């Protein structure tokens, strides 16, 4: 009887330990992902960097040929 209770207690301790370590790892990954994520990922780049597509002037691409041409130009220039 005591052997069964002791084994059950050992399994419960193992389960609780595993559960706590899993929670700790999850919280650690949440903190790490918040730390490495940029604060404002859509801000204007600084220095010599430029944005690839500027959609701020209200012009919209009307057909898919414009998109393909712009993409070909982008790859051709090697930017």
C-alpha positions as CSV (number, residue, x, y, z in Angstrom):
1,X,0.0,0.0,0.0
2,X,2.7,2.5,0.9
3,X,4.7,1.5,-2.1
4,X,1.8,2.5,-4.4
5,X,1.3,5.8,-2.6
6,X,5.0,6.5,-2.7
7,X,5.1,5.9,-6.5
8,X,2.0,8.0,-7.0
9,X,3.6,10.8,-5.0
10,X,6.7,10.5,-7.1
11,X,4.7,10.8,-10.3
12,X,2.8,13.8,-9.0
13,X,6.0,15.5,-8.1
14,X,7.4,14.8,-11.5
15,X,4.3,16.1,-13.2
16,X,4.3,19.3,-11.1
17,X,8.0,19.9,-11.8
18,X,7.4,19.4,-15.5
19,X,4.4,21.7,-15.5
20,X,6.3,24.5,-13.7
21,X,9.3,24.2,-16.0
22,X,6.9,24.4,-19.0
23,X,5.3,27.5,-17.6
24,X,8.7,29.1,-16.9
25,X,9.9,28.3,-20.5
26,X,6.7,29.8,-21.9
27,X,7.0,33.0,-19.9
28,X,10.7,33.3,-20.9
29,X,9.8,33.0,-24.6
30,X,7.1,35.6,-24.2
31,X,9.6,38.0,-22.6
32,X,12.2,37.2,-25.2
33,X,9.9,37.8,-28.1
34,X,8.8,41.1,-26.7
35,X,12.4,42.1,-26.2
36,X,13.6,41.3,-29.8
37,X,10.5,42.8,-31.5
38,X,11.1,46.3,-32.8
39,X,9.2,49.1,-31.0
40,X,7.9,50.8,-34.2
41,X,8.4,48.5,-37.1
42,X,6.7,50.9,-39.6
43,X,8.7,54.0,-38.8
44,X,10.7,55.8,-41.5
45,X,14.2,54.2,-41.9
46,X,17.2,56.3,-40.9
47,X,20.5,56.9,-42.7
48,X,20.9,55.7,-46.3
49,X,18.0,53.1,-45.9
50,X,14.9,53.7,-48.0
51,X,11.5,52.2,-48.0
52,X,10.9,49.8,-51.0
53,X,7.3,50.8,-51.7
54,X,5.8,54.2,-50.7
55,X,2.0,54.0,-50.7
56,X,1.6,57.4,-48.9
57,X,0.7,59.5,-52.0
58,X,-2.7,57.9,-52.6
59,X,-1.8,56.2,-55.9
60,X,-3.0,52.6,-56.2
61,X,-1.7,50.0,-58.6
62,X,-4.6,49.3,-61.0
63,X,-3.6,46.1,-62.6
64,X,-1.3,43.2,-62.0
65,X,1.1,44.2,-64.9
66,X,2.2,47.2,-62.9
67,X,3.0,45.0,-59.9
68,X,5.0,42.6,-62.0
69,X,6.9,45.5,-63.7
70,X,7.7,47.0,-60.4
71,X,8.9,43.7,-59.0
72,X,11.0,43.0,-62.1
73,X,12.6,46.5,-61.7
74,X,13.2,45.8,-58.0
75,X,15.0,42.5,-58.7
76,X,16.8,43.9,-61.7
77,X,18.3,46.8,-59.7
78,X,19.3,44.4,-57.0
79,X,18.0,46.5,-54.2
